Amino acid sequence: MRFVIYGIGAIGGTLAAMLSLAGEEVIGIARGRQLQAIREGGLLLRRPEGDQRARLETAASPDEVTFRDDDVILLTMKTQDSAAALDALAAAGLRDQHLFCLQNGVENERLALRRFVNVHGVTVVLPADYVTPGEVAAFGAPHPGYLDIGRYPGGADAMDTLVAERLTAAGLPAFADPQVMASKHGKLLMNLGNIVDAAVGAQDEAKEITARLRAEGEAVFRAAGIDWRDSQDDPRRNTLMAMGRIEGLSRAGSSSAQSLVRGAGSIETAYLNGEIALLARLHGAPAPANAAMVALAQRMLREGLAPGSLAPDDLLAAMEAG
């Protein structure tokens, strides 16, 4: 088995480094300064236990990879980049290989299943940062995080079990989960606060705003008949992974905040809060607060606003206006 990790950011970089350090065959697909840095000096993985440097083969795009029948594709870019990435994989010759969506939200699996037959969903609980090219920081301890893995739209098969075993052996506990999409919907509710973190940072009022977004999301899920499993109540958060400290580093924030820090030019809010807004429109349920956050994210990109540059009152006003 070879792991092809498409998107060497915070999540993809952590997985690529740990799998490579564990002796697994890994090829990463990266871009820009990250690609250049890895090719020149490897990938530095920073953890509470210390730093390790991984050396791994990298490609700039799928057409530089000669795909094998035993390849397992881990899709780790943001959802807004998924359609183009999936098209690139198809154009490069990917066919029946198993593809795993290790991304926030629940849209990636649908996008993948339009193009490929063997699609799996993965819920990723892994607090990690990618801000500096050639370096990723994983703050979880004693493990960087944990993952739930299952086929899409449901069930679990031998490949889920095999991949879970390989990840677990590399130090990333993973579990075959036949209801993985219930897990991913629960994670989606938690991620509704990503834009709040990106906009105002860790202020006390942010928790109240996030709670409002989540309550609205839960009401929309009920209206749409969607089951979810609450990731906030998962006991594994305290046993397998708790937040640790890395000397000289502090968390850059949510994945959305990191996109703004890096000047990525896009943000995943349309597939997080926007998923709630979409379901609300499809099922006749109100979701003005989450819809307002989608518009706010676009405003932050349009105006080049820095993470944490808004006040909680700005968000509340946006919600009321929406």
N, C-alpha and C positions, 0 to 999 in steps of 0.2 A: 504494500500500500504506500502511495505517495500522497502527501498533503499539498494541495495547491491552494495557497491562501491569497485570495484576491482582495487587496486593500490592506496595506500594512500601516494602519493607524494605531490607535490605542488598543483596541481589542485584537485586531489582526496581528499587530506587532507582538503583543504579549503571547498569543498562541504560537506564532512563528518561532519566537525565541525559545519558549519552553519545550515545544516539540523537537526543535532542532537540538537543543541541549540534552534532551533525553535520548538522542540517537535516531529519531525518526527522520525519514527522507522528506524534506520540505523544499518547495519552491514558492517564493513570494512574488506577487505582482504588485508593484508599487509605481509611484510616479514622482516627478519633480525632484525637489531637494531631498525627499526621503529616499528615493531610489538611489540618487547619487551618493548620499551619506552611507547607505548600507553597502553599496558596492565598494566604497573606499575603505571603510573601517568596521564593517559589521553592524550589528544592531545591539545597542546597550540596553539591557533590561535592568531597571532599578526597582528593588523591592525592599521591604523593611529588613529582610535578612541580609541584604547586601546586593552588590551589583554583579552582573554576569554579562559577558559579551558573546553573542551568538553569531556564527558565520553561516550564511545561507545563500543559496542561489536565488537570483532575482531576475525578473523580466519586467519590461516596461509596458507590455500589453499581452493579451492571450495569444496573439499571432506569433509571439516569440517562443511559445511553449509547444513542444511536441507531446500532445496529450496521449496518455496510456490508458488501457482498459482498467487498470487498478487505481487510477487517480480518484481521489476524493476532493471535491472542490468546496472550500469554505468561503462563503461570500460574506465579507466584513465591511464593505463600504456603506456610506449612508444611503438611505432609501432613494433619495433624489438622484443618485447616480446608478441605481440598480438596473434600470431598463437598458441603458447604454452598455453597461457591463455584461448583461446577459446576451445582448445582441453580439457583442464582441466575442463572447465565448462560443456562441453558435457559429459565427463566421470562421472561427479558428478550428472548428471541427469537433467540438464537444457534442456528444450525442446521448449515450445511455449511462454515463458516469453519474455517480450520486452527488447531488449538490445540496449543501447545507446552508441555510440562511441564518447567520448569527447576527441579526440586526434588530434594532428596536422597531416597534410597530408590527403590523400584521399584513402589510401589503406585499412584501417581498416574495412570499411564498406564492401568491397568486400570479405575480409577474413571472416567476420562474416556471410555474406549471404550464403557462402558455407556450413555453419553448422546450421544456424538458420533462421527461416522464418520472425520473427518480428524484423527487424533491422532499426535503426534510426541513422542519422548523427547529430552531434552537433558541431557548431562552437563556440569555447570558446575564449573569449577575457577577460583574467583574469591574470594580471601580479602578479605572486606569486613565492615564493622561497621555496624550501625544501633543506636544507643543514644539519641541526641539527636534529638528531632523536628525535621524540616526539614534533616537533615544525614546523609550517608552517607560512609563512609571506605573507600576501596579501596586496599589496600596493595601490590598487585602492580606490578611494573615490569620491562621498559618498558611492558608492557600490563597492565591490571588483572587479566586472566585469559584463558582460552580456553574454547571450547565445542565439543562434538561433538553433531551433530544428525542424527536419522534417524527414519523412520516407525516407528510401533508397530503390530504386534510386531516387524517387521523390514523391512529395505530402506531405500532413500533415493530421493526423488523430486525433481522440479524445484523444488518449494516449499522443500525442505531446502536446496538449492543457492542459491536466491534469498535466503532469510533469512540463510544463512551469509555470502553476499556483502555484504548490507547491514550486518550486524554487524561484519564485518571492516573495511569502509570506515569505520565509526564508531569504530574503534580497539579492537575486541574480536575477535581472531582466532577464526573459527568454521569448522568442517569438516563437510561432509556425510559421514555414517558409517552404512553399511548394518547394522553390528553395534552400534548405539548401546546396546542393552540389555546387551551384554557389558561395554561401557564403564561403564554405570550400576551394574552389579553389582560391578565393581571399585571404583568410588567408594564403594559401600555398605560394603565391607569397611573402607575407610579411615575412614568415618564411625562405625564401631563405637566409636571412642575418644572421640566427642563427649561422652558422658555422663561419661567419666573426667575429661576436661578441666573439665567443669562442676562435678564433685564435688570434685576435689582440686587443680585447677590444674596448672601445669607443674612438677610434682615429678619427680625421677628415677624413682621407683617407678612413676609413671603409665605410662611407656613399657612396662614389663614387663607391667602389667595389660592395656594395649591390645593388646600382642602376643598375650596369651593369648586375648583375645576374638576377635582376627582369626584365629588358628589354628583356633579352634573354628568360626568362620564358614566358613572354607575347607573344613573337613571336612564341614560340613553341605551346602555347595554341591556337593561331590563326591557325597555320598549322594543328593542331589536331581537330579543330572545337569545342573547349571547351569554354563554356561561363563562365565568372566569374564576381563576384561583388566585387569591390575594397573596401577592409576593411579599407584602410587608409583614405578614404573620408567619413566614417561613422560618422554622426554628434553625435551619441550616445557616442563617445569617449570623447566628451567634456561636455555632459550633465549627462549621467548616471555614467560615470567613467572617472576620470582623475587621473594621478599619484599623490599619496600622499607621505607623509614621516612618517616613523616609527622610533621613538626615539631609537638611538643606533644601527640602522641597515641601511645598504645600499644594493641595489640589487646585487645579485650574478651574474646576467646576464641572458642570454637566457636559455631556457631549455637545450640546448646543452652544454652551459658553465657549468650549474649545474651538468650535468652528469659527466663532467670531474672533477669538484671540489670534488664530492662524490667518485670518482674512481669507477664509476658504471661498467666500462669495456665494455660499448657499447655506441653508439651515434646514433641519429635518422636521420642523414644527408642522408643516402641512401634512405629514404622515403620522403625527402623534395627536396633537389637539385637532388637526384637520380630519383625522379618522373619526373623531367624535362628531365633528360638524357634519361630515358626510353621512354618517349613520343617522344623525338627527333629521337631516333633510329627507333621507330615504324612508324613515319610519314615522315622520310627523311628530317628533319630539323636540322640544326647544333645547338649544345649546349655545346661547349667545356668548357666554363667557369664553368657551373654547374657540368659537369662531373669531372672537375679538383677539385672542392670542395669536392666531394665524396671521391676521392683519398686522398685529404689532411686530411680529417677527419680520415680515416683509418691510415694514417701516425701518426697523433697525438696520437691515441690509441696505436699503435704499439710501438712508441718511448716513451710513457708516458709523452708527453709534457703537461705542465700546461696551463690552460686558460690564454690567453693574452701574451703568450711567443713568439709569432711570430710577425714579422713586416709586414706592408702592402706590402712592396716590395716582401716579400716571397709569398704572395698570388697572386700578379700580375705575378710573375715569373711562378708560378704553372699554372695560366690561359694560359699564352703564350705557355708554354711547352705542355699543354693539347690540 
